Amino acid sequence: MPHYFYLARCCDGSLYSGSCIDLKERERLHNEGKGAKYTRSRHPIRFVHHEKFSTLSGARKREAQVKTWTKAEKEKLVSRRSHSTHRRRLFR
């Protein structure tokens, strides 16, 4: 079963990092105010980046790593991901 690290964009523009097993379910919970305390007052949120891991430990290690980053570093990760996804769509 895969595990995921994710970055969520909150309605105030901030980024929240977390880990989960089911991305759709986790996003739904955040948007219902049942996710993390941080996102309860900042929803709606939307996932803007995710990475897949074979273990929960791997996903949580990545989450811990990214949580130490500045917002600018996190934005760069989101931007790279968006650019990469856009390029894949263009060259299909």
PyMOL commands that place a pseudoatom at each C-alpha (Angstrom):
pseudoatom trace, name=CA, resn=MET, resi=1, chain=A, elem=C, hetatm=0, pos=[0.000, 0.000, 0.000]
pseudoatom trace, name=CA, resn=PRO, resi=2, chain=A, elem=C, hetatm=0, pos=[1.507, 3.356, -0.990]
pseudoatom trace, name=CA, resn=HIS, resi=3, chain=A, elem=C, hetatm=0, pos=[1.909, 6.271, 1.394]
pseudoatom trace, name=CA, resn=TYR, resi=4, chain=A, elem=C, hetatm=0, pos=[2.101, 9.923, 0.443]
pseudoatom trace, name=CA, resn=PHE, resi=5, chain=A, elem=C, hetatm=0, pos=[3.770, 13.141, 1.489]
pseudoatom trace, name=CA, resn=TYR, resi=6, chain=A, elem=C, hetatm=0, pos=[1.775, 16.196, 0.395]
pseudoatom trace, name=CA, resn=LEU, resi=7, chain=A, elem=C, hetatm=0, pos=[1.734, 19.982, 0.390]
pseudoatom trace, name=CA, resn=ALA, resi=8, chain=A, elem=C, hetatm=0, pos=[-1.644, 21.664, 0.652]
pseudoatom trace, name=CA, resn=ARG, resi=9, chain=A, elem=C, hetatm=0, pos=[-2.339, 25.285, -0.262]
pseudoatom trace, name=CA, resn=CYS, resi=10, chain=A, elem=C, hetatm=0, pos=[-4.623, 26.873, 2.322]
pseudoatom trace, name=CA, resn=CYS, resi=11, chain=A, elem=C, hetatm=0, pos=[-7.124, 29.626, 1.499]
pseudoatom trace, name=CA, resn=ASP, resi=12, chain=A, elem=C, hetatm=0, pos=[-4.801, 32.209, 3.100]
pseudoatom trace, name=CA, resn=GLY, resi=13, chain=A, elem=C, hetatm=0, pos=[-1.972, 31.205, 0.736]
pseudoatom trace, name=CA, resn=SER, resi=14, chain=A, elem=C, hetatm=0, pos=[0.029, 29.299, 3.343]
pseudoatom trace, name=CA, resn=LEU, resi=15, chain=A, elem=C, hetatm=0, pos=[1.329, 25.789, 2.718]
pseudoatom trace, name=CA, resn=TYR, resi=16, chain=A, elem=C, hetatm=0, pos=[0.652, 22.837, 4.996]
pseudoatom trace, name=CA, resn=SER, resi=17, chain=A, elem=C, hetatm=0, pos=[2.698, 19.647, 4.773]
pseudoatom trace, name=CA, resn=GLY, resi=18, chain=A, elem=C, hetatm=0, pos=[1.461, 16.240, 5.821]
pseudoatom trace, name=CA, resn=SER, resi=19, chain=A, elem=C, hetatm=0, pos=[1.443, 12.533, 5.087]
pseudoatom trace, name=CA, resn=CYS, resi=20, chain=A, elem=C, hetatm=0, pos=[-1.353, 10.046, 4.484]
pseudoatom trace, name=CA, resn=ILE, resi=21, chain=A, elem=C, hetatm=0, pos=[-2.449, 6.844, 2.775]
pseudoatom trace, name=CA, resn=ASP, resi=22, chain=A, elem=C, hetatm=0, pos=[-5.408, 8.171, 0.744]
pseudoatom trace, name=CA, resn=LEU, resi=23, chain=A, elem=C, hetatm=0, pos=[-4.928, 11.617, -0.834]
pseudoatom trace, name=CA, resn=LYS, resi=24, chain=A, elem=C, hetatm=0, pos=[-8.575, 12.203, -1.804]
pseudoatom trace, name=CA, resn=GLU, resi=25, chain=A, elem=C, hetatm=0, pos=[-9.866, 11.204, 1.616]
pseudoatom trace, name=CA, resn=ARG, resi=26, chain=A, elem=C, hetatm=0, pos=[-7.280, 13.336, 3.415]
pseudoatom trace, name=CA, resn=GLU, resi=27, chain=A, elem=C, hetatm=0, pos=[-8.089, 16.397, 1.316]
pseudoatom trace, name=CA, resn=ARG, resi=28, chain=A, elem=C, hetatm=0, pos=[-11.804, 15.857, 2.004]
pseudoatom trace, name=CA, resn=LEU, resi=29, chain=A, elem=C, hetatm=0, pos=[-11.163, 15.638, 5.761]
pseudoatom trace, name=CA, resn=HIS, resi=30, chain=A, elem=C, hetatm=0, pos=[-9.123, 18.841, 5.725]
pseudoatom trace, name=CA, resn=ASN, resi=31, chain=A, elem=C, hetatm=0, pos=[-11.910, 20.635, 3.867]
pseudoatom trace, name=CA, resn=GLU, resi=32, chain=A, elem=C, hetatm=0, pos=[-14.534, 19.395, 6.308]
pseudoatom trace, name=CA, resn=GLY, resi=33, chain=A, elem=C, hetatm=0, pos=[-12.511, 20.848, 9.191]
pseudoatom trace, name=CA, resn=LYS, resi=34, chain=A, elem=C, hetatm=0, pos=[-11.632, 17.366, 10.462]
pseudoatom trace, name=CA, resn=GLY, resi=35, chain=A, elem=C, hetatm=0, pos=[-7.983, 17.417, 9.362]
pseudoatom trace, name=CA, resn=ALA, resi=36, chain=A, elem=C, hetatm=0, pos=[-5.086, 19.041, 11.148]
pseudoatom trace, name=CA, resn=LYS, resi=37, chain=A, elem=C, hetatm=0, pos=[-5.700, 21.839, 13.631]
pseudoatom trace, name=CA, resn=TYR, resi=38, chain=A, elem=C, hetatm=0, pos=[-3.691, 24.204, 11.396]
pseudoatom trace, name=CA, resn=THR, resi=39, chain=A, elem=C, hetatm=0, pos=[-6.006, 23.749, 8.407]
pseudoatom trace, name=CA, resn=ARG, resi=40, chain=A, elem=C, hetatm=0, pos=[-9.304, 23.910, 10.327]
pseudoatom trace, name=CA, resn=SER, resi=41, chain=A, elem=C, hetatm=0, pos=[-9.404, 27.702, 10.162]
pseudoatom trace, name=CA, resn=ARG, resi=42, chain=A, elem=C, hetatm=0, pos=[-7.750, 27.870, 6.742]
pseudoatom trace, name=CA, resn=HIS, resi=43, chain=A, elem=C, hetatm=0, pos=[-9.984, 25.778, 4.499]
pseudoatom trace, name=CA, resn=PRO, resi=44, chain=A, elem=C, hetatm=0, pos=[-10.755, 25.225, 1.747]
pseudoatom trace, name=CA, resn=ILE, resi=45, chain=A, elem=C, hetatm=0, pos=[-7.382, 23.711, 0.966]
pseudoatom trace, name=CA, resn=ARG, resi=46, chain=A, elem=C, hetatm=0, pos=[-6.158, 21.967, -2.167]
pseudoatom trace, name=CA, resn=PHE, resi=47, chain=A, elem=C, hetatm=0, pos=[-3.233, 19.651, -2.624]
pseudoatom trace, name=CA, resn=VAL, resi=48, chain=A, elem=C, hetatm=0, pos=[-0.599, 21.276, -4.811]
pseudoatom trace, name=CA, resn=HIS, resi=49, chain=A, elem=C, hetatm=0, pos=[2.147, 18.651, -4.562]
pseudoatom trace, name=CA, resn=HIS, resi=50, chain=A, elem=C, hetatm=0, pos=[2.507, 15.028, -3.519]
pseudoatom trace, name=CA, resn=GLU, resi=51, chain=A, elem=C, hetatm=0, pos=[5.156, 12.323, -3.540]
pseudoatom trace, name=CA, resn=LYS, resi=52, chain=A, elem=C, hetatm=0, pos=[4.567, 8.581, -3.316]
pseudoatom trace, name=CA, resn=PHE, resi=53, chain=A, elem=C, hetatm=0, pos=[6.473, 6.321, -0.879]
pseudoatom trace, name=CA, resn=SER, resi=54, chain=A, elem=C, hetatm=0, pos=[6.396, 2.595, -0.269]
pseudoatom trace, name=CA, resn=THR, resi=55, chain=A, elem=C, hetatm=0, pos=[6.377, 3.077, 3.522]
pseudoatom trace, name=CA, resn=LEU, resi=56, chain=A, elem=C, hetatm=0, pos=[4.734, 5.460, 5.967]
pseudoatom trace, name=CA, resn=SER, resi=57, chain=A, elem=C, hetatm=0, pos=[8.163, 5.983, 7.507]
pseudoatom trace, name=CA, resn=GLY, resi=58, chain=A, elem=C, hetatm=0, pos=[9.498, 7.277, 4.185]
pseudoatom trace, name=CA, resn=ALA, resi=59, chain=A, elem=C, hetatm=0, pos=[6.580, 9.679, 3.754]
pseudoatom trace, name=CA, resn=ARG, resi=60, chain=A, elem=C, hetatm=0, pos=[6.930, 10.990, 7.312]
pseudoatom trace, name=CA, resn=LYS, resi=61, chain=A, elem=C, hetatm=0, pos=[10.685, 11.480, 6.942]
pseudoatom trace, name=CA, resn=ARG, resi=62, chain=A, elem=C, hetatm=0, pos=[10.057, 13.560, 3.823]
pseudoatom trace, name=CA, resn=GLU, resi=63, chain=A, elem=C, hetatm=0, pos=[7.353, 15.516, 5.669]
pseudoatom trace, name=CA, resn=ALA, resi=64, chain=A, elem=C, hetatm=0, pos=[9.761, 16.249, 8.540]
pseudoatom trace, name=CA, resn=GLN, resi=65, chain=A, elem=C, hetatm=0, pos=[12.435, 17.346, 6.065]
pseudoatom trace, name=CA, resn=VAL, resi=66, chain=A, elem=C, hetatm=0, pos=[10.155, 19.726, 4.158]
pseudoatom trace, name=CA, resn=LYS, resi=67, chain=A, elem=C, hetatm=0, pos=[8.690, 21.188, 7.367]
pseudoatom trace, name=CA, resn=THR, resi=68, chain=A, elem=C, hetatm=0, pos=[12.144, 22.625, 8.126]
pseudoatom trace, name=CA, resn=TRP, resi=69, chain=A, elem=C, hetatm=0, pos=[12.206, 24.489, 4.791]
pseudoatom trace, name=CA, resn=THR, resi=70, chain=A, elem=C, hetatm=0, pos=[11.312, 28.138, 4.272]
pseudoatom trace, name=CA, resn=LYS, resi=71, chain=A, elem=C, hetatm=0, pos=[8.110, 28.989, 2.443]
pseudoatom trace, name=CA, resn=ALA, resi=72, chain=A, elem=C, hetatm=0, pos=[10.210, 30.054, -0.570]
pseudoatom trace, name=CA, resn=GLU, resi=73, chain=A, elem=C, hetatm=0, pos=[11.813, 26.595, -0.723]
pseudoatom trace, name=CA, resn=LYS, resi=74, chain=A, elem=C, hetatm=0, pos=[8.402, 24.924, -0.523]
pseudoatom trace, name=CA, resn=GLU, resi=75, chain=A, elem=C, hetatm=0, pos=[7.060, 27.223, -3.256]
pseudoatom trace, name=CA, resn=LYS, resi=76, chain=A, elem=C, hetatm=0, pos=[9.991, 26.208, -5.464]
pseudoatom trace, name=CA, resn=LEU, resi=77, chain=A, elem=C, hetatm=0, pos=[9.063, 22.535, -4.973]
pseudoatom trace, name=CA, resn=VAL, resi=78, chain=A, elem=C, hetatm=0, pos=[5.442, 23.286, -5.906]
pseudoatom trace, name=CA, resn=SER, resi=79, chain=A, elem=C, hetatm=0, pos=[6.545, 25.331, -8.907]
pseudoatom trace, name=CA, resn=ARG, resi=80, chain=A, elem=C, hetatm=0, pos=[8.874, 22.612, -10.210]
pseudoatom trace, name=CA, resn=ARG, resi=81, chain=A, elem=C, hetatm=0, pos=[6.127, 20.043, -9.869]
pseudoatom trace, name=CA, resn=SER, resi=82, chain=A, elem=C, hetatm=0, pos=[3.611, 22.230, -11.698]
pseudoatom trace, name=CA, resn=HIS, resi=83, chain=A, elem=C, hetatm=0, pos=[6.069, 22.941, -14.490]
pseudoatom trace, name=CA, resn=SER, resi=84, chain=A, elem=C, hetatm=0, pos=[6.894, 19.241, -14.832]
pseudoatom trace, name=CA, resn=THR, resi=85, chain=A, elem=C, hetatm=0, pos=[3.207, 18.268, -14.967]
pseudoatom trace, name=CA, resn=HIS, resi=86, chain=A, elem=C, hetatm=0, pos=[2.503, 21.000, -17.513]
pseudoatom trace, name=CA, resn=ARG, resi=87, chain=A, elem=C, hetatm=0, pos=[5.382, 19.807, -19.733]
pseudoatom trace, name=CA, resn=ARG, resi=88, chain=A, elem=C, hetatm=0, pos=[4.112, 16.204, -19.607]
pseudoatom trace, name=CA, resn=ARG, resi=89, chain=A, elem=C, hetatm=0, pos=[0.675, 17.352, -20.781]
pseudoatom trace, name=CA, resn=LEU, resi=90, chain=A, elem=C, hetatm=0, pos=[2.195, 19.368, -23.629]
pseudoatom trace, name=CA, resn=PHE, resi=91, chain=A, elem=C, hetatm=0, pos=[4.336, 16.522, -24.938]
pseudoatom trace, name=CA, resn=ARG, resi=92, chain=A, elem=C, hetatm=0, pos=[1.856, 13.621, -24.806]
for i in range(1, 92): cmd.bond("trace and resi %d" % i, "trace and resi %d" % (i + 1))
show_as sticks, trace
zoom trace
